[in-house]
Amino acid sequence: MIKGSKNGITVYLDKDISFEELLDCISEKFKSASKFFNNANMAISFDGRELSTEEEKKILDVISNVSELNIVCVLDENNSIKEVYENAVKKAMESVNVVEHKTQCMFYKGTLRSGQVFEADGSVVILGDVNPGGKVIAKGSVIVLGSLKGNIFAGVDGNENAFVVALEMNPMQIKIGDIIARSSDTGAKISKGKNKVKVIEPKIAYVYDQNIYIEDLEQNALDDICVD
């Protein structure tokens, strides 16, 4: 069963059937709903059955193959993290929707590891992490729905109105247009106490007065963004 919400969809999985049978059911369900999704950008979560990383990947591949749904994030059952991700995805996709009207927007699903480079003629959404040594080069803006610890070159054609968004912002280097910045103190923090919990702090980097500023991803920061 697929249940929608304002932040995405939840897929309720039958725990009593084989995984191969489950994949067939998911394929049939999403194939019949393909026109309904119509290239929508959504977060997805799974309920009712424990999934390994490999099983989750196979399900996502099936959904991608049979439907026009763009999955921007997979949410887990951790309510505090889930809430932050939902808010971050919502704000990030609001930014993407603005950019898509002005320039081409590409999606990349996976982790960019050391030595890997992804180039885009427009803006790009990375559905995963950018590890140290990984690099994204884009003529438009870059949104990382994951951890940013590598290098981001946005607005490489000189567009200083480009911006960079990440759920965890701790890059080796960010370059927007011709402006370069290195980040040292931004990113995820660990709360004090016996049970340490990783707190996701989505942030946005943009150019103002020939400097790159990194701020929390909030509406007042988005209001200052100019999109050509």
BELSUL-V671169 format. One record per backbone hydrogen bond with DSSP energy under -0.5 kcal/mol. CO is the residue of the C=O (numbers start at 1). NH is the residue of the N-H. Records with the same first field share a line. If there is no record, write none. Layout:
# BELSUL-V671169
CO->NH  NH
This chain:
# BELSUL-V671169
1->12
3->10
5->8
7->43
8->5
9->45
10->3  12
11->13  47
13->15
14->17
18->22
19->23
20->24
21->25
22->26
23->27
24->28
25->29
26->30
27->31
28->32
29->33
31->34
33->37
34->38
37->40
40->42  70
42->72  73
43->9
44->75
45->11
47->13
52->56
53->57
54->58
55->59
56->60
57->61
58->62
59->63
60->64
61->65
62->66
63->67
68->39
69->71
70->42  72
73->44  75
75->46
77->79
78->82
79->83
80->84
81->85
82->86
83->87
84->88
85->89
86->90
87->91
88->92
89->93
90->94
91->95
92->96
93->97
94->98
95->99
96->100
97->101
98->101
99->102  103
104->123
106->125
108->110  127
111->113
112->131
113->116
116->135
118->137
120->139
122->140
123->106
124->126  143
125->108  127
126->128  145
127->110
129->112  131
130->149  150
131->134
133->115
134->151
135->118
136->153
137->120
138->156
140->155
141->124
142->165
143->126  145
144->146  167
146->167  168
147->130  149
148->170
150->172  173
151->136
152->154  175
153->138
154->177
155->158
158->160
159->162
160->207
162->207
163->142
164->205
165->144
166->203
168->148  170
171->183
173->152
174->181
175->154
176->179
179->176
181->174
189->199
194->196
197->191
198->200
199->189
201->169
202->217
203->166
204->215
205->164
206->213
208->211
211->208  213
213->206  215
215->204
216->218
218->221  222
219->223
220->224
221->224
222->225
226->228
